[in-house]
Amino acid sequence: MIHLIKSLNRIIETENIEFLHPQPEVEAEIIAKNKHRFKVKTYLPRGEIFDICRNKYLTALKLNNYDLAPKTYL
């Protein structure tokens, strides 16, 4: 992973890139969890957000805090 970060930073610096929009999700997660190591702006959420969104239960708990979770009926 350190190699990826160094390579991306080299490209960012060489090409004077100001904004990084990574795709796919797995790359976005790595960059989000290492934002402090990149010399460029991103609009990525905190890295732990990816862990929450990948887990339906944790997502429901977070959404419930804002009254956005779907209601479950038995």
PQR file with spaces between the fields and no chain letter, atoms N, CA, C, O and H, PARSE charges and radii, in Angstrom:
ATOM       1  N    MET     1       0.831   -1.196    0.000 -0.4000 1.5000
ATOM       2  CA   MET     1       0.000    0.000    0.000 -0.0000 2.0000
ATOM       3  C    MET     1       0.874    1.258    0.000  0.5500 1.7000
ATOM       4  O    MET     1       0.530    2.252   -0.640 -0.5500 1.4000
ATOM       5  N    ILE     2       1.991    1.216    0.709 -0.4000 1.5000
ATOM       6  CA   ILE     2       2.892    2.379    0.737 -0.0000 2.0000
ATOM       7  C    ILE     2       3.371    2.694   -0.677  0.5500 1.7000
ATOM       8  O    ILE     2       3.520    3.859   -1.046 -0.5500 1.4000
ATOM       9  H    ILE     2       2.271    0.409    1.228  0.4000 1.0000
ATOM      10  N    HIS     3       3.609    1.649   -1.461 -0.4000 1.5000
ATOM      11  CA   HIS     3       4.040    1.851   -2.852 -0.0000 2.0000
ATOM      12  C    HIS     3       2.966    2.595   -3.643  0.5500 1.7000
ATOM      13  O    HIS     3       3.274    3.493   -4.427 -0.5500 1.4000
ATOM      14  H    HIS     3       3.488    0.703   -1.162  0.4000 1.0000
ATOM      15  N    LEU     4       1.705    2.219   -3.433 -0.4000 1.5000
ATOM      16  CA   LEU     4       0.584    2.887   -4.103 -0.0000 2.0000
ATOM      17  C    LEU     4       0.541    4.364   -3.738  0.5500 1.7000
ATOM      18  O    LEU     4       0.380    5.220   -4.608 -0.5500 1.4000
ATOM      19  H    LEU     4       1.454    1.490   -2.796  0.4000 1.0000
ATOM      20  N    ILE     5       0.683    4.657   -2.464 -0.4000 1.5000
ATOM      21  CA   ILE     5       0.624    6.045   -1.993 -0.0000 2.0000
ATOM      22  C    ILE     5       1.769    6.863   -2.591  0.5500 1.7000
ATOM      23  O    ILE     5       1.561    7.983   -3.056 -0.5500 1.4000
ATOM      24  H    ILE     5       0.814    3.962   -1.757  0.4000 1.0000
ATOM      25  N    LYS     6       2.977    6.299   -2.577 -0.4000 1.5000
ATOM      26  CA   LYS     6       4.131    7.012   -3.146 -0.0000 2.0000
ATOM      27  C    LYS     6       3.947    7.235   -4.645  0.5500 1.7000
ATOM      28  O    LYS     6       4.250    8.312   -5.158 -0.5500 1.4000
ATOM      29  H    LYS     6       3.147    5.389   -2.199  0.4000 1.0000
ATOM      30  N    SER     7       3.451    6.218   -5.343 -0.4000 1.5000
ATOM      31  CA   SER     7       3.241    6.339   -6.791 -0.0000 2.0000
ATOM      32  C    SER     7       2.195    7.396   -7.113  0.5500 1.7000
ATOM      33  O    SER     7       2.400    8.226   -7.999 -0.5500 1.4000
ATOM      34  H    SER     7       3.204    5.343   -4.926  0.4000 1.0000
ATOM      35  N    LEU     8       1.075    7.368   -6.400 -0.4000 1.5000
ATOM      36  CA   LEU     8       0.035    8.371   -6.638 -0.0000 2.0000
ATOM      37  C    LEU     8       0.535    9.778   -6.317  0.5500 1.7000
ATOM      38  O    LEU     8       0.264   10.717   -7.065 -0.5500 1.4000
ATOM      39  H    LEU     8       0.908    6.693   -5.681  0.4000 1.0000
ATOM      40  N    ASN     9       1.260    9.928   -5.215 -0.4000 1.5000
ATOM      41  CA   ASN     9       1.783   11.248   -4.867 -0.0000 2.0000
ATOM      42  C    ASN     9       2.776   11.748   -5.917  0.5500 1.7000
ATOM      43  O    ASN     9       2.840   12.948   -6.184 -0.5500 1.4000
ATOM      44  H    ASN     9       1.480    9.165   -4.607  0.4000 1.0000
ATOM      45  N    ARG    10       3.538   10.853   -6.503 -0.4000 1.5000
ATOM      46  CA   ARG    10       4.481   11.245   -7.555 -0.0000 2.0000
ATOM      47  C    ARG    10       3.712   11.764   -8.772  0.5500 1.7000
ATOM      48  O    ARG    10       4.075   12.788   -9.350 -0.5500 1.4000
ATOM      49  H    ARG    10       3.486    9.878   -6.286  0.4000 1.0000
ATOM      50  N    ILE    11       2.649   11.054   -9.154 -0.4000 1.5000
ATOM      51  CA   ILE    11       1.819   11.484  -10.286 -0.0000 2.0000
ATOM      52  C    ILE    11       1.122   12.803   -9.967  0.5500 1.7000
ATOM      53  O    ILE    11       1.070   13.701  -10.808 -0.5500 1.4000
ATOM      54  H    ILE    11       2.355   10.222   -8.684  0.4000 1.0000
ATOM      55  N    ILE    12       0.591   12.917   -8.760 -0.4000 1.5000
ATOM      56  CA   ILE    12      -0.099   14.144   -8.330 -0.0000 2.0000
ATOM      57  C    ILE    12       0.839   15.337   -8.424  0.5500 1.7000
ATOM      58  O    ILE    12       0.454   16.397   -8.918 -0.5500 1.4000
ATOM      59  H    ILE    12       0.634   12.188   -8.077  0.4000 1.0000
ATOM      60  N    GLU    13       2.058   15.167   -7.956 -0.4000 1.5000
ATOM      61  CA   GLU    13       3.030   16.268   -7.975 -0.0000 2.0000
ATOM      62  C    GLU    13       3.498   16.575   -9.395  0.5500 1.7000
ATOM      63  O    GLU    13       3.568   17.740   -9.785 -0.5500 1.4000
ATOM      64  H    GLU    13       2.370   14.306   -7.556  0.4000 1.0000
ATOM      65  N    THR    14       3.817   15.545  -10.164 -0.4000 1.5000
ATOM      66  CA   THR    14       4.325   15.734  -11.528 -0.0000 2.0000
ATOM      67  C    THR    14       3.298   16.409  -12.426  0.5500 1.7000
ATOM      68  O    THR    14       3.639   17.270  -13.236 -0.5500 1.4000
ATOM      69  H    THR    14       3.761   14.599   -9.847  0.4000 1.0000
ATOM      70  N    GLU    15       2.050   16.015  -12.277 -0.4000 1.5000
ATOM      71  CA   GLU    15       0.984   16.524  -13.146 -0.0000 2.0000
ATOM      72  C    GLU    15       0.237   17.713  -12.545  0.5500 1.7000
ATOM      73  O    GLU    15      -0.725   18.202  -13.137 -0.5500 1.4000
ATOM      74  H    GLU    15       1.773   15.315  -11.619  0.4000 1.0000
ATOM      75  N    ASN    16       0.665   18.177  -11.387 -0.4000 1.5000
ATOM      76  CA   ASN    16       0.017   19.305  -10.697 -0.0000 2.0000
ATOM      77  C    ASN    16      -1.482   19.064  -10.497  0.5500 1.7000
ATOM      78  O    ASN    16      -2.303   19.949  -10.735 -0.5500 1.4000
ATOM      79  H    ASN    16       1.447   17.780  -10.905  0.4000 1.0000
ATOM      80  N    ILE    17      -1.811   17.876  -10.066 -0.4000 1.5000
ATOM      81  CA   ILE    17      -3.217   17.509   -9.840 -0.0000 2.0000
ATOM      82  C    ILE    17      -3.699   18.155   -8.543  0.5500 1.7000
ATOM      83  O    ILE    17      -3.009   18.106   -7.525 -0.5500 1.4000
ATOM      84  H    ILE    17      -1.144   17.157   -9.873  0.4000 1.0000
ATOM      85  N    GLU    18      -4.878   18.755   -8.586 -0.4000 1.5000
ATOM      86  CA   GLU    18      -5.432   19.443   -7.417 -0.0000 2.0000
ATOM      87  C    GLU    18      -6.538   18.648   -6.728  0.5500 1.7000
ATOM      88  O    GLU    18      -6.846   18.890   -5.561 -0.5500 1.4000
ATOM      89  H    GLU    18      -5.439   18.795   -9.413  0.4000 1.0000
ATOM      90  N    PHE    19      -7.135   17.701   -7.452 -0.4000 1.5000
ATOM      91  CA   PHE    19      -8.287   16.970   -6.912 -0.0000 2.0000
ATOM      92  C    PHE    19      -8.207   15.510   -7.347  0.5500 1.7000
ATOM      93  O    PHE    19      -7.909   15.217   -8.505 -0.5500 1.4000
ATOM      94  H    PHE    19      -6.885   17.505   -8.400  0.4000 1.0000
ATOM      95  N    LEU    20      -8.473   14.595   -6.415 -0.4000 1.5000
ATOM      96  CA   LEU    20      -8.432   13.162   -6.695 -0.0000 2.0000
ATOM      97  C    LEU    20      -9.811   12.565   -6.462  0.5500 1.7000
ATOM      98  O    LEU    20     -10.372   12.673   -5.371 -0.5500 1.4000
ATOM      99  H    LEU    20      -8.715   14.833   -5.474  0.4000 1.0000
ATOM     100  N    HIS    21     -10.350   11.936   -7.500 -0.4000 1.5000
ATOM     101  CA   HIS    21     -11.658   11.269   -7.423 -0.0000 2.0000
ATOM     102  C    HIS    21     -11.443    9.796   -7.742  0.5500 1.7000
ATOM     103  O    HIS    21     -11.514    9.404   -8.907 -0.5500 1.4000
ATOM     104  H    HIS    21      -9.894   11.849   -8.386  0.4000 1.0000
ATOM     105  N    PRO    22     -11.179    8.968   -6.725 -0.5600 1.5000
ATOM     106  CA   PRO    22     -10.849    7.569   -6.980  0.2800 2.0000
ATOM     107  C    PRO    22     -12.069    6.708   -7.295  0.5500 1.7000
ATOM     108  O    PRO    22     -13.167    6.950   -6.793 -0.5500 1.4000
ATOM     109  N    GLN    23     -11.855    5.721   -8.119 -0.4000 1.5000
ATOM     110  CA   GLN    23     -12.834    4.689   -8.459 -0.0000 2.0000
ATOM     111  C    GLN    23     -12.046    3.407   -8.619  0.5500 1.7000
ATOM     112  O    GLN    23     -10.910    3.486   -9.088 -0.5500 1.4000
ATOM     113  H    GLN    23     -10.963    5.525   -8.527  0.4000 1.0000
ATOM     114  N    PRO    24     -12.525    2.283   -8.285 -0.5600 1.5000
ATOM     115  CA   PRO    24     -13.778    1.899   -7.663  0.2800 2.0000
ATOM     116  C    PRO    24     -13.747    2.070   -6.143  0.5500 1.7000
ATOM     117  O    PRO    24     -12.827    2.673   -5.589 -0.5500 1.4000
ATOM     118  N    GLU    25     -14.760    1.534   -5.490 -0.4000 1.5000
ATOM     119  CA   GLU    25     -14.928    1.710   -4.043 -0.0000 2.0000
ATOM     120  C    GLU    25     -13.701    1.260   -3.247  0.5500 1.7000
ATOM     121  O    GLU    25     -13.307    1.929   -2.291 -0.5500 1.4000
ATOM     122  H    GLU    25     -15.507    1.044   -5.939  0.4000 1.0000
ATOM     123  N    VAL    26     -13.103    0.150   -3.627 -0.4000 1.5000
ATOM     124  CA   VAL    26     -11.961   -0.364   -2.870 -0.0000 2.0000
ATOM     125  C    VAL    26     -10.795    0.630   -2.905  0.5500 1.7000
ATOM     126  O    VAL    26     -10.100    0.789   -1.902 -0.5500 1.4000
ATOM     127  H    VAL    26     -13.423   -0.393   -4.403  0.4000 1.0000
ATOM     128  N    GLU    27     -10.572    1.293   -4.030 -0.4000 1.5000
ATOM     129  CA   GLU    27      -9.520    2.301   -4.122 -0.0000 2.0000
ATOM     130  C    GLU    27      -9.900    3.549   -3.330  0.5500 1.7000
ATOM     131  O    GLU    27      -9.055    4.150   -2.666 -0.5500 1.4000
ATOM     132  H    GLU    27     -11.137    1.164   -4.845  0.4000 1.0000
ATOM     133  N    ALA    28     -11.159    3.931   -3.400 -0.4000 1.5000
ATOM     134  CA   ALA    28     -11.628    5.088   -2.638 -0.0000 2.0000
ATOM     135  C    ALA    28     -11.444    4.855   -1.145  0.5500 1.7000
ATOM     136  O    ALA    28     -11.073    5.772   -0.414 -0.5500 1.4000
ATOM     137  H    ALA    28     -11.845    3.443   -3.939  0.4000 1.0000
ATOM     138  N    GLU    29     -11.701    3.635   -0.691 -0.4000 1.5000
ATOM     139  CA   GLU    29     -11.543    3.325    0.727 -0.0000 2.0000
ATOM     140  C    GLU    29     -10.085    3.439    1.166  0.5500 1.7000
ATOM     141  O    GLU    29      -9.801    4.004    2.222 -0.5500 1.4000
ATOM     142  H    GLU    29     -12.003    2.890   -1.285  0.4000 1.0000
ATOM     143  N    ILE    30      -9.173    2.915    0.378 -0.4000 1.5000
ATOM     144  CA   ILE    30      -7.751    3.007    0.719 -0.0000 2.0000
ATOM     145  C    ILE    30      -7.308    4.459    0.793  0.5500 1.7000
ATOM     146  O    ILE    30      -6.592    4.852    1.713 -0.5500 1.4000
ATOM     147  H    ILE    30      -9.404    2.456   -0.480  0.4000 1.0000
ATOM     148  N    ILE    31      -7.733    5.244   -0.169 -0.4000 1.5000
ATOM     149  CA   ILE    31      -7.344    6.656   -0.187 -0.0000 2.0000
ATOM     150  C    ILE    31      -7.994    7.400    0.973  0.5500 1.7000
ATOM     151  O    ILE    31      -7.345    8.232    1.607 -0.5500 1.4000
ATOM     152  H    ILE    31      -8.315    4.925   -0.916  0.4000 1.0000
ATOM     153  N    ALA    32      -9.260    7.117    1.263 -0.4000 1.5000
ATOM     154  CA   ALA    32      -9.947    7.785    2.373 -0.0000 2.0000
ATOM     155  C    ALA    32      -9.268    7.476    3.704  0.5500 1.7000
ATOM     156  O    ALA    32      -9.119    8.358    4.550 -0.5500 1.4000
ATOM     157  H    ALA    32      -9.787    6.441    0.748  0.4000 1.0000
ATOM     158  N    LYS    33      -8.859    6.226    3.884 -0.4000 1.5000
ATOM     159  CA   LYS    33      -8.226    5.833    5.144 -0.0000 2.0000
ATOM     160  C    LYS    33      -6.795    6.353    5.260  0.5500 1.7000
ATOM     161  O    LYS    33      -6.181    6.260    6.322 -0.5500 1.4000
ATOM     162  H    LYS    33      -8.980    5.510    3.196  0.4000 1.0000
ATOM     163  N    ASN    34      -6.270    6.898    4.169 -0.4000 1.5000
ATOM     164  CA   ASN    34      -4.905    7.434    4.166 -0.0000 2.0000
ATOM     165  C    ASN    34      -4.857    8.865    3.634  0.5500 1.7000
ATOM     166  O    ASN    34      -3.827    9.310    3.127 -0.5500 1.4000
ATOM     167  H    ASN    34      -6.769    6.974    3.306  0.4000 1.0000
ATOM     168  N    LYS    35      -5.981    9.586    3.752 -0.4000 1.5000
ATOM     169  CA   LYS    35      -6.066   10.948    3.208 -0.0000 2.0000
ATOM     170  C    LYS    35      -4.919   11.844    3.671  0.5500 1.7000
ATOM     171  O    LYS    35      -4.422   12.682    2.918 -0.5500 1.4000
ATOM     172  H    LYS    35      -6.817    9.225    4.164  0.4000 1.0000
ATOM     173  N    HIS    36      -4.518   11.653    4.902 -0.4000 1.5000
ATOM     174  CA   HIS    36      -3.468   12.493    5.477 -0.0000 2.0000
ATOM     175  C    HIS    36      -2.126   12.294    4.777  0.5500 1.7000
ATOM     176  O    HIS    36      -1.216   13.102    4.963 -0.5500 1.4000
ATOM     177  H    HIS    36      -4.922   10.973    5.513  0.4000 1.0000
ATOM     178  N    ARG    37      -1.985   11.254    3.988 -0.4000 1.5000
ATOM     179  CA   ARG    37      -0.727   10.960    3.295 -0.0000 2.0000
ATOM     180  C    ARG    37      -0.693   11.513    1.873  0.5500 1.7000
ATOM     181  O    ARG    37       0.347   11.484    1.214 -0.5500 1.4000
ATOM     182  H    ARG    37      -2.724   10.598    3.836  0.4000 1.0000
ATOM     183  N    PHE    38      -1.829   12.013    1.406 -0.4000 1.5000
ATOM     184  CA   PHE    38      -1.893   12.504    0.032 -0.0000 2.0000
ATOM     185  C    PHE    38      -1.796   14.017   -0.015  0.5500 1.7000
ATOM     186  O    PHE    38      -2.289   14.719    0.868 -0.5500 1.4000
ATOM     187  H    PHE    38      -2.673   12.036    1.941  0.4000 1.0000
ATOM     188  N    LYS    39      -1.157   14.498   -1.054 -0.4000 1.5000
ATOM     189  CA   LYS    39      -0.931   15.931   -1.231 -0.0000 2.0000
ATOM     190  C    LYS    39      -1.935   16.494   -2.240  0.5500 1.7000
ATOM     191  O    LYS    39      -1.563   17.195   -3.181 -0.5500 1.4000
ATOM     192  H    LYS    39      -0.756   13.928   -1.771  0.4000 1.0000
ATOM     193  N    VAL    40      -3.209   16.173   -2.024 -0.4000 1.5000
ATOM     194  CA   VAL    40      -4.251   16.575   -2.960 -0.0000 2.0000
ATOM     195  C    VAL    40      -5.592   16.600   -2.218  0.5500 1.7000
ATOM     196  O    VAL    40      -5.758   15.934   -1.196 -0.5500 1.4000
ATOM     197  H    VAL    40      -3.511   15.603   -1.260  0.4000 1.0000
ATOM     198  N    LYS    41      -6.529   17.366   -2.739 -0.4000 1.5000
ATOM     199  CA   LYS    41      -7.869   17.423   -2.156 -0.0000 2.0000
ATOM     200  C    LYS    41      -8.701   16.239   -2.640  0.5500 1.7000
ATOM     201  O    LYS    41      -8.536   15.760   -3.762 -0.5500 1.4000
ATOM     202  H    LYS    41      -6.394   17.907   -3.569  0.4000 1.0000
ATOM     203  N    THR    42      -9.593   15.783   -1.773 -0.4000 1.5000
ATOM     204  CA   THR    42     -10.599   14.788   -2.150 -0.0000 2.0000
ATOM     205  C    THR    42     -11.907   15.193   -1.459  0.5500 1.7000
ATOM     206  O    THR    42     -11.903   16.001   -0.530 -0.5500 1.4000
ATOM     207  H    THR    42      -9.727   16.172   -0.861  0.4000 1.0000
ATOM     208  N    TYR    43     -12.996   14.636   -1.911 -0.4000 1.5000
ATOM     209  CA   TYR    43     -14.273   14.842   -1.220 -0.0000 2.0000
ATOM     210  C    TYR    43     -14.727   13.534   -0.587  0.5500 1.7000
ATOM     211  O    TYR    43     -15.922   13.254   -0.487 -0.5500 1.4000
ATOM     212  H    TYR    43     -13.000   13.980   -2.666  0.4000 1.0000
ATOM     213  N    LEU    44     -13.755   12.745   -0.164 -0.4000 1.5000
ATOM     214  CA   LEU    44     -14.064   11.455    0.434 -0.0000 2.0000
ATOM     215  C    LEU    44     -14.430   11.614    1.905  0.5500 1.7000
ATOM     216  O    LEU    44     -13.920   12.503    2.587 -0.5500 1.4000
ATOM     217  H    LEU    44     -12.785   12.973   -0.245  0.4000 1.0000
ATOM     218  N    PRO    45     -15.311   10.752    2.384 -0.5600 1.5000
ATOM     219  CA   PRO    45     -15.641   10.786    3.812  0.2800 2.0000
ATOM     220  C    PRO    45     -14.494   10.201    4.633  0.5500 1.7000
ATOM     221  O    PRO    45     -13.509    9.716    4.076 -0.5500 1.4000
ATOM     222  N    ARG    46     -14.626   10.248    5.942 -0.4000 1.5000
ATOM     223  CA   ARG    46     -13.644    9.601    6.810 -0.0000 2.0000
ATOM     224  C    ARG    46     -13.564    8.121    6.439  0.5500 1.7000
ATOM     225  O    ARG    46     -14.557    7.536    6.006 -0.5500 1.4000
ATOM     226  H    ARG    46     -15.426   10.642    6.394  0.4000 1.0000
ATOM     227  N    GLY    47     -12.415    7.528    6.604 -0.4000 1.5000
ATOM     228  CA   GLY    47     -12.214    6.139    6.225 -0.0000 2.0000
ATOM     229  C    GLY    47     -13.155    5.168    6.887  0.5500 1.7000
ATOM     230  O    GLY    47     -13.574    4.195    6.260 -0.5500 1.4000
ATOM     231  H    GLY    47     -11.609    8.003    6.955  0.4000 1.0000
ATOM     232  N    GLU    48     -13.502    5.405    8.146 -0.4000 1.5000
ATOM     233  CA   GLU    48     -14.374    4.466    8.856 -0.0000 2.0000
ATOM     234  C    GLU    48     -15.797    4.445    8.304  0.5500 1.7000
ATOM     235  O    GLU    48     -16.553    3.512    8.577 -0.5500 1.4000
ATOM     236  H    GLU    48     -13.162    6.195    8.655  0.4000 1.0000
ATOM     237  N    ILE    49     -16.165    5.453    7.541 -0.4000 1.5000
ATOM     238  CA   ILE    49     -17.497    5.480    6.920 -0.0000 2.0000
ATOM     239  C    ILE    49     -17.655    4.289    5.971  0.5500 1.7000
ATOM     240  O    ILE    49     -18.746    3.732    5.856 -0.5500 1.4000
ATOM     241  H    ILE    49     -15.551    6.211    7.319  0.4000 1.0000
ATOM     242  N    PHE    50     -16.578    3.899    5.297 -0.4000 1.5000
ATOM     243  CA   PHE    50     -16.637    2.750    4.394 -0.0000 2.0000
ATOM     244  C    PHE    50     -16.963    1.477    5.164  0.5500 1.7000
ATOM     245  O    PHE    50     -17.716    0.633    4.677 -0.5500 1.4000
ATOM     246  H    PHE    50     -15.692    4.351    5.391  0.4000 1.0000
ATOM     247  N    ASP    51     -16.400    1.332    6.366 -0.4000 1.5000
ATOM     248  CA   ASP    51     -16.688    0.158    7.197 -0.0000 2.0000
ATOM     249  C    ASP    51     -18.156    0.128    7.602  0.5500 1.7000
ATOM     250  O    ASP    51     -18.783   -0.931    7.614 -0.5500 1.4000
ATOM     251  H    ASP    51     -15.788    2.017    6.762  0.4000 1.0000
ATOM     252  N    ILE    52     -18.691    1.282    7.929 -0.4000 1.5000
ATOM     253  CA   ILE    52     -20.104    1.369    8.331 -0.0000 2.0000
ATOM     254  C    ILE    52     -21.016    1.048    7.151  0.5500 1.7000
ATOM     255  O    ILE    52     -21.957    0.268    7.294 -0.5500 1.4000
ATOM     256  H    ILE    52     -18.182    2.143    7.919  0.4000 1.0000
ATOM     257  N    CYS    53     -20.752    1.633    6.002 -0.4000 1.5000
ATOM     258  CA   CYS    53     -21.624    1.439    4.841 -0.0000 2.0000
ATOM     259  C    CYS    53     -21.602    0.006    4.324  0.5500 1.7000
ATOM     260  O    CYS    53     -22.579   -0.448    3.729 -0.5500 1.4000
ATOM     261  H    CYS    53     -19.988    2.267    5.886  0.4000 1.0000
ATOM     262  N    ARG    54     -20.526   -0.696    4.539 -0.4000 1.5000
ATOM     263  CA   ARG    54     -20.419   -2.082    4.090 -0.0000 2.0000
ATOM     264  C    ARG    54     -21.233   -3.031    4.985  0.5500 1.7000
ATOM     265  O    ARG    54     -21.511   -4.168    4.604 -0.5500 1.4000
ATOM     266  H    ARG    54     -19.733   -0.327    5.023  0.4000 1.0000
ATOM     267  N    ASN    55     -21.608   -2.552    6.170 -0.4000 1.5000
ATOM     268  CA   ASN    55     -22.315   -3.371    7.146 -0.0000 2.0000
ATOM     269  C    ASN    55     -23.746   -2.846    7.294  0.5500 1.7000
ATOM     270  O    ASN    55     -23.960   -1.736    7.780 -0.5500 1.4000
ATOM     271  H    ASN    55     -21.383   -1.628    6.479  0.4000 1.0000
ATOM     272  N    LYS    56     -24.708   -3.644    6.877 -0.4000 1.5000
ATOM     273  CA   LYS    56     -26.113   -3.195    6.882 -0.0000 2.0000
ATOM     274  C    LYS    56     -26.598   -2.833    8.284  0.5500 1.7000
ATOM     275  O    LYS    56     -27.330   -1.859    8.460 -0.5500 1.4000
ATOM     276  H    LYS    56     -24.534   -4.547    6.482  0.4000 1.0000
ATOM     277  N    TYR    57     -26.194   -3.610    9.268 -0.4000 1.5000
ATOM     278  CA   TYR    57     -26.635   -3.333   10.639 -0.0000 2.0000
ATOM     279  C    TYR    57     -26.077   -2.000   11.136  0.5500 1.7000
ATOM     280  O    TYR    57     -26.815   -1.181   11.684 -0.5500 1.4000
ATOM     281  H    TYR    57     -25.599   -4.401    9.126  0.4000 1.0000
ATOM     282  N    LEU    58     -24.769   -1.784   10.944 -0.4000 1.5000
ATOM     283  CA   LEU    58     -24.164   -0.514   11.379 -0.0000 2.0000
ATOM     284  C    LEU    58     -24.758    0.670   10.626  0.5500 1.7000
ATOM     285  O    LEU    58     -24.957    1.743   11.194 -0.5500 1.4000
ATOM     286  H    LEU    58     -24.170   -2.449   10.499  0.4000 1.0000
ATOM     287  N    THR    59     -25.039    0.462    9.337 -0.4000 1.5000
ATOM     288  CA   THR    59     -25.667    1.527    8.549 -0.0000 2.0000
ATOM     289  C    THR    59     -27.038    1.867    9.117  0.5500 1.7000
ATOM     290  O    THR    59     -27.377    3.041    9.263 -0.5500 1.4000
ATOM     291  H    THR    59     -24.877   -0.410    8.876  0.4000 1.0000
ATOM     292  N    ALA    60     -27.828    0.846    9.437 -0.4000 1.5000
ATOM     293  CA   ALA    60     -29.163    1.073   10.007 -0.0000 2.0000
ATOM     294  C    ALA    60     -29.069    1.814   11.337  0.5500 1.7000
ATOM     295  O    ALA    60     -29.868    2.711   11.604 -0.5500 1.4000
ATOM     296  H    ALA    60     -27.552   -0.108    9.318  0.4000 1.0000
ATOM     297  N    LEU    61     -28.095    1.443   12.173 -0.4000 1.5000
ATOM     298  CA   LEU    61     -27.921    2.140   13.457 -0.0000 2.0000
ATOM     299  C    LEU    61     -27.601    3.614   13.247  0.5500 1.7000
ATOM     300  O    LEU    61     -28.170    4.479   13.913 -0.5500 1.4000
ATOM     301  H    LEU    61     -27.446    0.714   11.955  0.4000 1.0000
ATOM     302  N    LYS    62     -26.694    3.898   12.325 -0.4000 1.5000
ATOM     303  CA   LYS    62     -26.327    5.298   12.057 -0.0000 2.0000
ATOM     304  C    LYS    62     -27.507    6.072   11.482  0.5500 1.7000
ATOM     305  O    LYS    62     -27.773    7.201   11.894 -0.5500 1.4000
ATOM     306  H    LYS    62     -26.232    3.195   11.784  0.4000 1.0000
ATOM     307  N    LEU    63     -28.212    5.469   10.535 -0.4000 1.5000
ATOM     308  CA   LEU    63     -29.359    6.143    9.931 -0.0000 2.0000
ATOM     309  C    LEU    63     -30.468    6.376   10.943  0.5500 1.7000
ATOM     310  O    LEU    63     -31.190    7.370   10.866 -0.5500 1.4000
ATOM     311  H    LEU    63     -27.995    4.551   10.200  0.4000 1.0000
ATOM     312  N    ASN    64     -30.601    5.462   11.889 -0.4000 1.5000
ATOM     313  CA   ASN    64     -31.622    5.599   12.921 -0.0000 2.0000
ATOM     314  C    ASN    64     -31.380    6.850   13.773  0.5500 1.7000
ATOM     315  O    ASN    64     -32.328    7.461   14.265 -0.5500 1.4000
ATOM     316  H    ASN    64     -30.014    4.655   11.952  0.4000 1.0000
ATOM     317  N    ASN    65     -30.126    7.222   13.945 -0.4000 1.5000
ATOM     318  CA   ASN    65     -29.806    8.446   14.701 -0.0000 2.0000
ATOM     319  C    ASN    65     -30.422    9.690   14.066  0.5500 1.7000
ATOM     320  O    ASN    65     -30.637   10.695   14.744 -0.5500 1.4000
ATOM     321  H    ASN    65     -29.355    6.726   13.546  0.4000 1.0000
ATOM     322  N    TYR    66     -30.703    9.622   12.778 -0.4000 1.5000
ATOM     323  CA   TYR    66     -31.268   10.754   12.044 -0.0000 2.0000
ATOM     324  C    TYR    66     -32.703   10.461   11.594  0.5500 1.7000
ATOM     325  O    TYR    66     -33.257   11.162   10.747 -0.5500 1.4000
ATOM     326  H    TYR    66     -30.529    8.806   12.228  0.4000 1.0000
ATOM     327  N    ASP    67     -33.289    9.418   12.175 -0.4000 1.5000
ATOM     328  CA   ASP    67     -34.647    8.987   11.838 -0.0000 2.0000
ATOM     329  C    ASP    67     -34.777    8.673   10.356  0.5500 1.7000
ATOM     330  O    ASP    67     -35.806    8.962    9.746 -0.5500 1.4000
ATOM     331  H    ASP    67     -32.839    8.849   12.863  0.4000 1.0000
ATOM     332  N    LEU    68     -33.742    8.084    9.775 -0.4000 1.5000
ATOM     333  CA   LEU    68     -33.747    7.741    8.355 -0.0000 2.0000
ATOM     334  C    LEU    68     -33.766    6.235    8.104  0.5500 1.7000
ATOM     335  O    LEU    68     -33.889    5.800    6.959 -0.5500 1.4000
ATOM     336  H    LEU    68     -32.906    7.849   10.271  0.4000 1.0000
ATOM     337  N    ALA    69     -33.645    5.432    9.174 -0.4000 1.5000
ATOM     338  CA   ALA    69     -33.631    3.981    8.993 -0.0000 2.0000
ATOM     339  C    ALA    69     -35.031    3.484    8.687  0.5500 1.7000
ATOM     340  O    ALA    69     -36.000    3.970    9.270 -0.5500 1.4000
ATOM     341  H    ALA    69     -33.545    5.786   10.104  0.4000 1.0000
ATOM     342  N    PRO    70     -35.152    2.523    7.782 -0.5600 1.5000
ATOM     343  CA   PRO    70     -36.469    1.947    7.515  0.2800 2.0000
ATOM     344  C    PRO    70     -37.011    1.237    8.742  0.5500 1.7000
ATOM     345  O    PRO    70     -36.257    0.611    9.488 -0.5500 1.4000
ATOM     346  N    LYS    71     -38.293    1.333    8.949 -0.4000 1.5000
ATOM     347  CA   LYS    71     -38.929    0.678   10.077 -0.0000 2.0000
ATOM     348  C    LYS    71     -39.141   -0.789    9.744  0.5500 1.7000
ATOM     349  O    LYS    71     -39.466   -1.136    8.608 -0.5500 1.4000
ATOM     350  H    LYS    71     -38.905    1.842    8.344  0.4000 1.0000
ATOM     351  N    THR    72     -38.956   -1.641   10.730 -0.4000 1.5000
ATOM     352  CA   THR    72     -39.140   -3.084   10.564 -0.0000 2.0000
ATOM     353  C    THR    72     -40.387   -3.506   11.309  0.5500 1.7000
ATOM     354  O    THR    72     -40.599   -3.132   12.463 -0.5500 1.4000
ATOM     355  H    THR    72     -38.692   -1.359   11.652  0.4000 1.0000
ATOM     356  N    TYR    73     -41.207   -4.291   10.634 -0.4000 1.5000
ATOM     357  CA   TYR    73     -42.425   -4.812   11.244 -0.0000 2.0000
ATOM     358  C    TYR    73     -42.428   -6.330   11.134  0.5500 1.7000
ATOM     359  O    TYR    73     -42.084   -6.884   10.090 -0.5500 1.4000
ATOM     360  H    TYR    73     -41.035   -4.595    9.697  0.4000 1.0000
ATOM     361  N    LEU    74     -42.813   -6.994   12.205 -0.4000 1.5000
ATOM     362  CA   LEU    74     -42.923   -8.460   12.174 -0.0000 2.0000
ATOM     363  C    LEU    74     -44.321   -8.875   11.778  0.5500 1.7000
ATOM     364  O    LEU    74     -44.611  -10.068   11.695 -0.5500 1.4000
ATOM     365  H    LEU    74     -43.092   -6.544   13.054  0.4000 1.0000
